[in-house]
Amino acid sequence: MIFNKKQQDIAKNIDNNADISKWKNWKWQLKHSITDIDRFEKISGIKFSADRKEELQETLDKFPLSITPYYMSLINTDNYEYDPVFHQSFPSPSELITNKYDMKDPLAEDKDSPAPHLTHRYPDRVLFHVSNVCSMYCRHCTRKRKVGDNSHTCGMEELEPGIKYISEHPEIRDVLLSGGDPFMLSDEYLDSILEKISAIEHVEIIRIGSRMPVVLPYRITDGLINVLKKYKPVYVNTHFNHPREMSKSAQEAVAKLVDAGIVMGNQTVLLAGVNDCPRIIKSLCHKLLKNRVRPYYLYQCDLSEGLTHFRTPVGKGIEIMESLIGHTSGLAVPTYVIDAPGGGGKIPVMPQYLISWSTNKVILRNYEGVITTYKEPDSYEPTFCNRKCDECDLQLNLEEASETANIGIQMLLSDEDKTISLTPADNARYDRRDE
Ligand SMILES: *Cc1c(COP(=O)(O)O)cnc(C)c1O
């Protein structure tokens, strides 16, 4: 049922001559994306009061609207006020509420940027914003500050400094293309970006973050697949938030990608009123696996401006993880993360399973509440590590040895480093010692 009654109605409201071939043409979909309230009303059949429209317009003036006809067809218009698709795509006046912890750029992506459009946060991988446009504006976008700022698309000359940076940093083995949505670029342009990145010897894998399989599945064309198949291993992470989004069209798009040998993952954002329920997340994760998409991350909603009404307490995320771990296939369990405000990166958060410890026993509890004892080995001879792998008994081919230095807690744990504590840069107690 690719072209159901709802889709037909929407298509007819947009263009009397619309047929299935237009509906499934991604450029037709983009051309007819809904970007204002009057058109939304006309095409969806939903009507708002005059007061409501005024509030909505005020919201749109700050955070613009764009919905693909396809994604709109997933809205249950009879009960739209509780509809997960509606909430993710249609503005709420609550977006105008800000509180003092909200930030324009909570992840400090602009600060950790050594070249235009590039964020280098972690030792061995970078985030490369190759597109600044999306087919649909997610209301919960963490980069809300930039949405709609598509006065131009960045050409290759604008990406060159980022590509140069990657090629000059041999530690970068993983390049994550994001945006915006990289699949908004033409096949030819994406092809030339992938070709350049893939040609850099030390780049081992390329990841693409795209919501197209969810909001505009017809973008996954044979032409696009042929481009993605040409280069170094490509992983695609997409963004399903609710089982309802796994439509027939979405399933077909995902199947095309997976059949082409692309490994797919999914990142879900925990959103109040959309998916803040253990049963919804479990059902979503099962549907993802049935479609060969591996749940990767479950994100705590960021502190970006305009997202107040979407945020849940962290406890909701932990409760959801508690309901998944052990209860269902490990493959169906994403990692729940909080992306640290200020740019600290993703921090995994879990229920506690290690409940106590002595010198030779570890006490754990399982998902059923059973408390168990793990007896540690009586004798264990650790291999002393001075990072001189050629003198070590363990067999690591030196060419495969990571050259990155120990940092953080890993450094405190290491044999060779003498550091005994990590201290904040401005610590009054330490400053007094220096005086
Ligand atoms: C999320 C993210 C990555 C990738 O992180 P993984 O945990 O490897 O998926 C890389 N860079 C930035 C800036 C990110 O936000």
The ligand as an SDF file (V2000), in Angstrom:
LIG
                    3D

 15 15  0  0  0  0  0  0  0  0999 V2000
   28.2860   11.8500   18.0240 C   0  0  0  0  0  0  0  0  0  0  0  0
   29.5060   12.4480   17.5270 C   0  0  0  0  0  0  0  0  0  0  0  0
   30.5130   11.6720   16.9340 C   0  0  0  0  0  0  0  0  0  0  0  0
   30.3930   10.1800   16.7890 C   0  0  0  0  0  0  0  0  0  0  0  0
   30.3340    9.5690   18.0290 O   0  0  0  0  0  0  0  0  0  0  0  0
   30.2440    7.9890   18.1480 P   0  0  0  0  0  0  0  0  0  0  0  0
   30.0710    7.7410   19.6000 O   0  0  0  0  0  0  0  0  0  0  0  0
   31.5150    7.4690   17.5840 O   0  0  0  0  0  0  0  0  0  0  0  0
   29.0710    7.5510   17.3320 O   0  0  0  0  0  0  0  0  0  0  0  0
   31.6530   12.3070   16.4900 C   0  0  0  0  0  0  0  0  0  0  0  0
   31.8180   13.6420   16.6240 N   0  0  0  0  0  0  0  0  0  0  0  0
   30.8820   14.4150   17.2000 C   0  0  0  0  0  0  0  0  0  0  0  0
   31.1290   15.8650   17.3420 C   0  0  0  0  0  0  0  0  0  0  0  0
   29.6910   13.8430   17.6680 C   0  0  0  0  0  0  0  0  0  0  0  0
   28.7640   14.6290   18.2360 O   0  0  0  0  0  0  0  0  0  0  0  0
  1  2  1  0
  2  3  1  0
  2 14  2  0
  3  4  1  0
  3 10  2  0
  4  5  1  0
  5  6  1  0
  6  7  2  0
  6  8  1  0
  6  9  1  0
 10 11  1  0
 11 12  2  0
 12 13  1  0
 12 14  1  0
 14 15  1  0
M  END
$$$$
